[in-house]
Amino acid sequence: MASGPRKPGKQKLSTRIAHAGRDRKLTQGGVNPVVQRASTVIVESAAKLFEPGGWTYGRHGTATHEALKQALVEVEDARHCALAASGLLACTVPFFALASSGSHVLVGDNVYGPTRRFCDRSLKRWGCEIEYFDTTIGAGVAKLIRPTTRLIFVESPGSMTFEIADAPAIATAAKAAGVVTVMDNTWSAGVFYKPLALGFDLSVQANTKYISGGADVINGSILTNREDLITKLKESIADLGINVAPDDAYLVLRGLRTLETRMERHQASGLEVARWLKTRPEVQRVLHPALEDDPGHALWKRDFTGASGLFGIVLKPASTKQVHAFLDALELFGLGFSYGGFESLAIHCDPQLKRTATKPAFGGPLIRLSVGLEDPADLIADLEQALAALG
Ligand SMILES: Cc1ncc(COP(=O)(O)O)c(C=O)c1O
């Protein structure tokens, strides 16, 4: 197994993701890989029963899983991929694999709530010290690193508050101290942001979101160029007995084939809706790193090649009753705790914001919008009529 950065493929991303994982061994002549449901594997000979690296049991993956992994590594030009049964598991496995009693971990204050809950509830119980930090401090993270620090976990942009981290600065500080860096890269789907190329060791995806794109499967993955790390991650996954159902792997791969095209549409529609919202008197601020006046815009422009359809808006001060009236008036935006699917979604963020290292004060209710693949003019019309319900 090779380590070190992988050269980007010669063909463009959409070509590579259309063709990856389609070896005849995996497809048996169809366009798509077979959905290989297997617990038991019949091993060819007694000598092969205990052969290292041999495929001997369904939990270790099947042809369908192999096809998905081959396609996922193309998205972020990674060498290695581990699959997880959910995006959350893809976030938590690196902690499980790399931290132990007495370890100190640095976690972005703006990470996805359940990642934080895992740290506070499980990781702490295992004797690890968790320190939340403001990911916008960039190189300043060096001062927080201790001899016992094992891992720095960052989400950029934060999936509720949309701050952008200076990933190369964090990676440089971590590398100097031998600390492993993990990026939750779900927002960009890996299409618009390549943390491994910026020096991060692991890039995590909740494939549940943009990668699969159909709002019908829960799945995650971890990408890396480091052989030592993929070995540790795979050992932890094996120890935990984590299994991704072949049907789920198939669904993720089916969605992945159209990822780049969908992301372009999410980006264009998201920006159109965001720019319209900026003109609205009911809206105080739009949190979208691709907007020129966003505090993270310069870093976004330097490190990202595009934006997904997920962003936030801060309304002018309004009561919970008014916020609910706005949300309940939406007809095309469903109220749902997800994003990345073809359908637009909205949620009220304030009840979910948990912060200890930073105090984001928005001065009004924070709403997160996931702009789907509907026509943006229809989405704008929906928002316009719902804003009227704010009163
Ligand atoms: C940034 C981020 N990471 C991880 C996850 C977890 O993904 P899953 O729902 O597949 O466990 C989510 C889900 O919303 C997310 O937004």
The ligand as an SDF file (V2000), in Angstrom:
LIG
                    3D

 16 16  0  0  0  0  0  0  0  0999 V2000
  -21.0700   18.0640    9.0530 C   0  0  0  0  0  0  0  0  0  0  0  0
  -21.7040   16.7300    9.3320 C   0  0  0  0  0  0  0  0  0  0  0  0
  -20.9210   15.7030    9.6700 N   0  0  0  0  0  0  0  0  0  0  0  0
  -21.4370   14.4990    9.9470 C   0  0  0  0  0  0  0  0  0  0  0  0
  -22.7910   14.2740    9.8830 C   0  0  0  0  0  0  0  0  0  0  0  0
  -23.3310   12.9300   10.2470 C   0  0  0  0  0  0  0  0  0  0  0  0
  -23.8110   12.2190    9.1430 O   0  0  0  0  0  0  0  0  0  0  0  0
  -24.8580   11.0300    9.3180 P   0  0  0  0  0  0  0  0  0  0  0  0
  -26.1930   11.6340    9.4880 O   0  0  0  0  0  0  0  0  0  0  0  0
  -24.6870   10.2320    8.0680 O   0  0  0  0  0  0  0  0  0  0  0  0
  -24.4360   10.2440   10.5190 O   0  0  0  0  0  0  0  0  0  0  0  0
  -23.6410   15.3060    9.5400 C   0  0  0  0  0  0  0  0  0  0  0  0
  -25.0970   15.0950    9.4950 C   0  0  0  0  0  0  0  0  0  0  0  0
  -25.8890   16.0080    9.4690 O   0  0  0  0  0  0  0  0  0  0  0  0
  -23.0870   16.5740    9.2490 C   0  0  0  0  0  0  0  0  0  0  0  0
  -23.8520   17.6290    8.9360 O   0  0  0  0  0  0  0  0  0  0  0  0
  1  2  1  0
  2  3  1  0
  2 15  2  0
  3  4  2  0
  4  5  1  0
  5  6  1  0
  5 12  2  0
  6  7  1  0
  7  8  1  0
  8  9  2  0
  8 10  1  0
  8 11  1  0
 12 13  1  0
 12 15  1  0
 13 14  2  0
 15 16  1  0
M  END
$$$$
